[in-house]
Amino acid sequence: MAEISKQPLALRAIPEISAIYFALLQSGYEYHTLGRSEAHASLLAPFVGVSEVPSFFTAVRQTSCEPYPYWPRAAVLETACFFLTADKRGFADFGAFRDRVMTAGNIADHERGPSLWGWIGKFPPALTEVLESPAFARYSAWEAEFLASESKRRADELAAVGSALETCRSRYSSPFAKIRLSISPIKCAYSADYHLHGDTFVFSAGEFRAESVIHEFLHHIVRPFTESHRAEILAADTEYPGIDRSYYLSGDADGIRNAFEEYTVRRLTADILADRAPNDLSAYLTQ
């Protein structure tokens, strides 16, 4: 974990999140090879099908998101990791976890109904079983070496991202003083999520990409604007170029706001990467 302005960023694993994707790999997760080299797939091959894991993890895959059927349940499990007790055997604050999921703007209501909550309560014991397994211990040791090597190889990129994020934090009043880059070599290379934990912004992805880190960091900065300007966004009655229609969800007010937020974050990310970070974010977003 690094203070954005003081310590160099590095790629690290969060054991609980690593255990989730290790369990998914044992349960038929096929996205670990998508967009990756044959060499990467061969590195993971020794860890495929090496351990029995609780059947709980088979229910992560759903049919509500065709492009990535592990959305949103894999991301919900990641979020749950930050609300567990120290020994990971139960929830420390289930109410706060539920509130976080229920207020997430990118999850449809039908995806967080009774079936989700009936299932998620079984997560702590299922996770603990994986964390304590010898097979996961072997994978975890390999993963740590892999990420240490990647951090050295991509040191310049990590430094550039740290500089860009410090610009965002200082100019746009971000409440997050620290950032943690959690990378899982198993997680889909095109999947990226973020978690807000105390004063730490946690970026969780299958692969490190500078634009993805900045993109996800900007969401929490842009969201208050989209919420306060919801009426104007809805009145515009438009679809924003380059946005997958899935961002509109059912086409309701939340879906349209989500689409505008995604459109805006993509534009702002491109400008920051091109060293055109605006000084006045409100004026930029209003345009």
C-alpha positions as CSV (number, residue, x, y, z in Angstrom):
1,M,0.0,0.0,0.0
2,A,1.5,3.3,-1.0
3,E,0.8,6.9,-0.2
4,I,0.3,8.4,-3.7
5,S,2.7,11.2,-3.3
6,K,5.4,9.5,-1.2
7,Q,6.0,5.8,-2.0
8,P,6.5,4.1,-5.4
9,L,3.6,1.9,-6.5
10,A,3.9,-1.8,-6.7
11,L,1.7,-4.7,-7.8
12,R,0.6,-6.7,-4.9
13,A,-1.9,-9.5,-4.1
14,I,-4.7,-9.4,-1.6
15,P,-4.8,-13.0,-0.3
16,E,-8.6,-13.0,0.0
17,I,-9.1,-11.8,-3.6
18,S,-6.5,-14.2,-4.9
19,A,-8.3,-17.0,-3.1
20,I,-11.6,-16.0,-4.9
21,Y,-10.0,-16.3,-8.3
22,F,-8.1,-19.5,-7.4
23,A,-11.4,-21.0,-6.4
24,L,-13.1,-19.9,-9.6
25,L,-10.2,-21.4,-11.6
26,Q,-11.0,-24.7,-10.0
27,S,-14.7,-24.2,-10.8
28,G,-14.4,-23.7,-14.6
29,Y,-13.4,-20.1,-14.9
30,E,-12.3,-19.8,-18.5
31,Y,-11.4,-16.1,-18.6
32,H,-7.8,-16.5,-17.3
33,T,-6.5,-16.9,-20.9
34,L,-8.6,-14.2,-22.6
35,G,-6.3,-11.5,-24.0
36,R,-3.2,-13.1,-22.6
37,S,-0.2,-14.8,-24.2
38,E,0.3,-18.6,-24.4
39,A,3.2,-18.1,-22.1
40,H,1.0,-16.7,-19.4
41,A,-1.5,-19.5,-19.9
42,S,1.3,-22.0,-19.5
43,L,2.3,-20.4,-16.2
44,L,-1.2,-20.9,-14.8
45,A,-1.7,-24.4,-16.3
46,P,-0.2,-26.2,-13.2
47,F,-2.8,-24.5,-11.0
48,V,-5.9,-25.5,-13.0
49,G,-8.0,-28.3,-11.5
50,V,-5.6,-29.0,-8.7
51,S,-7.9,-28.7,-5.7
52,E,-11.5,-29.3,-4.7
53,V,-13.2,-26.1,-3.6
54,P,-16.6,-25.4,-2.1
55,S,-19.5,-25.6,-4.5
56,F,-20.4,-22.1,-3.3
57,F,-18.1,-20.7,-6.0
58,T,-19.9,-22.2,-8.9
59,A,-22.8,-19.8,-8.3
60,V,-20.6,-16.8,-9.1
61,R,-21.3,-17.4,-12.7
62,Q,-24.6,-15.9,-13.8
63,T,-26.5,-15.2,-17.0
64,S,-27.3,-11.5,-16.5
65,C,-24.1,-10.1,-18.1
66,E,-23.4,-11.9,-21.4
67,P,-20.0,-10.3,-22.1
68,Y,-18.7,-11.4,-18.7
69,P,-21.0,-13.8,-16.8
70,Y,-18.9,-13.4,-13.6
71,W,-20.2,-9.9,-13.2
72,P,-21.4,-8.7,-10.7
73,R,-20.9,-11.6,-8.3
74,A,-17.1,-11.8,-8.5
75,A,-16.9,-8.1,-7.8
76,V,-19.4,-8.4,-5.0
77,L,-17.2,-11.1,-3.4
78,E,-14.2,-8.8,-3.7
79,T,-16.1,-6.1,-1.9
80,A,-17.1,-8.6,0.8
81,C,-13.4,-9.2,1.6
82,F,-13.2,-5.7,3.1
83,F,-16.0,-6.4,5.6
84,L,-14.8,-9.7,7.1
85,T,-13.5,-10.3,10.6
86,A,-9.7,-10.6,11.1
87,D,-9.8,-14.4,10.9
88,K,-12.0,-14.2,7.8
89,R,-14.5,-16.6,9.3
90,G,-17.4,-14.2,9.4
91,F,-18.6,-10.7,8.6
92,A,-17.4,-7.9,10.8
93,D,-20.1,-5.5,9.6
94,F,-22.6,-7.2,7.3
95,G,-24.9,-4.2,7.3
96,A,-22.2,-1.9,6.0
97,F,-21.3,-4.4,3.3
98,R,-24.9,-4.7,2.2
99,D,-25.2,-0.9,2.1
100,R,-22.1,-0.7,-0.1
101,V,-23.6,-3.2,-2.6
102,M,-27.1,-1.7,-2.5
103,T,-25.9,1.8,-3.3
104,A,-23.5,0.7,-6.1
105,G,-24.5,2.6,-9.2
106,N,-23.3,-0.1,-11.6
107,I,-25.3,-3.1,-10.3
108,A,-28.9,-3.7,-11.5
109,D,-31.6,-4.2,-8.8
110,H,-32.4,-7.7,-10.1
111,E,-28.7,-8.7,-9.5
112,R,-28.8,-7.8,-5.8
113,G,-32.1,-9.3,-4.8
114,P,-32.9,-12.0,-2.2
115,S,-31.0,-14.7,-4.1
116,L,-27.7,-12.8,-3.8
117,W,-28.1,-12.3,0.0
118,G,-29.2,-15.9,0.6
119,W,-26.0,-17.0,-1.2
120,I,-23.5,-14.5,0.1
121,G,-23.9,-15.4,3.7
122,K,-22.0,-18.7,3.0
123,F,-18.9,-16.8,1.7
124,P,-16.7,-16.6,4.9
125,P,-16.5,-20.4,5.5
126,A,-16.1,-21.1,1.8
127,L,-13.3,-18.5,1.5
128,T,-11.6,-19.8,4.7
129,E,-11.5,-23.3,3.3
130,V,-9.7,-22.1,0.2
131,L,-7.3,-19.8,2.2
132,E,-6.3,-22.8,4.3
133,S,-5.7,-25.3,1.5
134,P,-2.2,-26.4,0.6
135,A,-3.0,-26.0,-3.1
136,F,-3.8,-22.3,-2.7
137,A,-0.6,-21.8,-0.6
138,R,1.5,-23.1,-3.5
139,Y,-0.4,-20.8,-5.9
140,S,0.0,-17.8,-3.6
141,A,3.8,-18.3,-3.3
142,W,4.0,-18.4,-7.1
143,E,1.8,-15.3,-7.5
144,A,3.9,-13.3,-5.1
145,E,7.0,-14.0,-7.2
146,F,5.2,-13.2,-10.4
147,L,3.9,-9.9,-9.2
148,A,7.3,-8.9,-7.8
149,S,8.9,-9.5,-11.2
150,E,6.1,-7.6,-12.9
151,S,6.6,-4.6,-10.6
152,K,10.3,-4.4,-11.5
153,R,9.6,-4.8,-15.2
154,R,6.9,-2.0,-15.2
155,A,8.5,0.4,-12.7
156,D,8.5,3.3,-15.1
157,E,4.8,2.8,-15.9
158,L,4.0,2.5,-12.2
159,A,5.8,5.8,-11.4
160,A,3.9,7.6,-14.2
161,V,0.6,6.3,-12.8
162,G,1.6,7.4,-9.3
163,S,2.3,10.9,-10.6
164,A,-1.0,11.1,-12.5
165,L,-3.0,10.0,-9.5
166,E,-1.3,12.5,-7.3
167,T,-2.4,15.2,-9.8
168,C,-5.9,13.9,-9.6
169,R,-5.9,13.7,-5.8
170,S,-4.5,17.2,-5.3
171,R,-6.6,19.0,-8.0
172,Y,-9.9,17.2,-7.5
173,S,-10.2,16.9,-3.7
174,S,-10.0,13.1,-3.6
175,P,-10.4,11.7,0.0
176,F,-8.0,8.9,-0.7
177,A,-4.4,9.4,0.3
178,K,-3.3,5.9,-0.4
179,I,-3.6,3.5,-3.3
180,R,-3.2,-0.3,-3.5
181,L,-2.8,-2.1,-6.8
182,S,-4.2,-5.6,-6.4
183,I,-3.5,-7.8,-9.4
184,S,-4.7,-11.3,-9.9
185,P,-3.0,-13.2,-12.8
186,I,-6.1,-15.4,-13.0
187,K,-8.7,-12.6,-13.2
188,C,-9.8,-11.7,-16.7
189,A,-7.3,-9.3,-18.2
190,Y,-10.1,-7.0,-19.3
191,S,-11.8,-6.9,-15.9
192,A,-11.1,-4.1,-13.5
193,D,-12.9,-3.1,-10.2
194,Y,-12.2,-0.7,-7.5
195,H,-12.9,-0.7,-3.7
196,L,-12.9,2.2,-1.2
197,H,-11.5,1.1,2.1
198,G,-10.8,3.8,4.7
199,D,-8.4,6.3,3.1
200,T,-7.2,3.7,0.6
201,F,-8.3,3.3,-3.0
202,V,-8.0,-0.3,-4.0
203,F,-7.7,-1.1,-7.7
204,S,-8.3,-4.7,-8.5
205,A,-7.7,-6.1,-11.9
206,G,-6.5,-9.1,-13.9
207,E,-3.7,-7.0,-15.5
208,F,-2.0,-3.7,-14.8
209,R,-2.9,-1.0,-17.4
210,A,-2.1,2.6,-16.6
211,E,-5.3,3.8,-18.2
212,S,-7.4,1.4,-16.2
213,V,-6.0,2.5,-12.9
214,I,-6.6,6.1,-13.7
215,H,-10.1,5.4,-15.1
216,E,-11.2,3.5,-12.0
217,F,-9.8,6.2,-9.7
218,L,-11.7,8.9,-11.5
219,H,-15.1,7.2,-11.0
220,H,-15.3,8.3,-7.3
221,I,-14.3,11.8,-8.3
222,V,-16.8,12.2,-11.1
223,R,-19.8,10.4,-9.4
224,P,-20.7,13.3,-7.0
225,F,-21.0,15.5,-10.1
226,T,-23.2,13.1,-12.0
227,E,-25.4,12.7,-8.9
228,S,-25.8,16.4,-8.4
229,H,-26.5,17.1,-12.1
230,R,-28.8,14.1,-12.6
231,A,-31.7,16.2,-13.9
232,E,-29.5,17.9,-16.6
233,I,-28.1,14.5,-17.7
234,L,-31.5,13.0,-18.0
235,A,-32.8,16.1,-19.8
236,A,-30.1,15.7,-22.4
237,D,-31.8,12.5,-23.6
238,T,-28.8,11.2,-25.6
239,E,-26.6,8.2,-25.8
240,Y,-22.9,8.9,-25.4
241,P,-20.5,7.8,-28.2
242,G,-18.4,4.7,-27.6
243,I,-20.4,3.4,-24.6
244,D,-21.6,-0.2,-24.6
245,R,-25.4,-0.2,-24.2
246,S,-25.1,-2.5,-21.2
247,Y,-24.1,0.7,-19.3
248,Y,-27.7,1.9,-19.7
249,L,-28.9,-1.2,-17.8
250,S,-32.7,-1.1,-18.2
251,G,-32.7,2.4,-19.7
252,D,-33.9,4.0,-16.4
253,A,-32.5,7.1,-14.8
254,D,-29.7,5.3,-13.0
255,G,-28.7,3.6,-16.2
256,I,-28.5,6.9,-18.1
257,R,-26.5,8.5,-15.3
258,N,-24.1,5.5,-15.3
259,A,-23.7,5.9,-19.1
260,F,-22.9,9.6,-18.7
261,E,-20.4,8.9,-15.9
262,E,-18.6,6.2,-17.9
263,Y,-18.5,8.5,-21.0
264,T,-17.1,11.3,-18.9
265,V,-14.5,9.2,-17.1
266,R,-13.2,7.9,-20.4
267,R,-12.8,11.4,-21.8
268,L,-11.1,12.6,-18.7
269,T,-8.8,9.6,-18.5
270,A,-7.6,10.3,-22.1
271,D,-6.9,13.9,-21.3
272,I,-4.9,13.1,-18.1
273,L,-2.8,10.5,-20.0
274,A,-2.2,13.2,-22.6
275,D,-1.0,15.6,-19.9
276,R,-4.1,17.8,-20.3
277,A,-5.6,17.4,-16.8
278,P,-8.0,20.2,-16.4
279,N,-7.6,22.6,-13.4
280,D,-11.3,23.3,-13.0
281,L,-13.1,19.9,-13.0
282,S,-16.6,21.4,-12.6
283,A,-16.2,23.5,-15.7
284,Y,-14.7,20.5,-17.6
285,L,-17.6,18.2,-16.7
286,T,-20.3,20.8,-17.4
287,Q,-19.0,21.1,-21.0
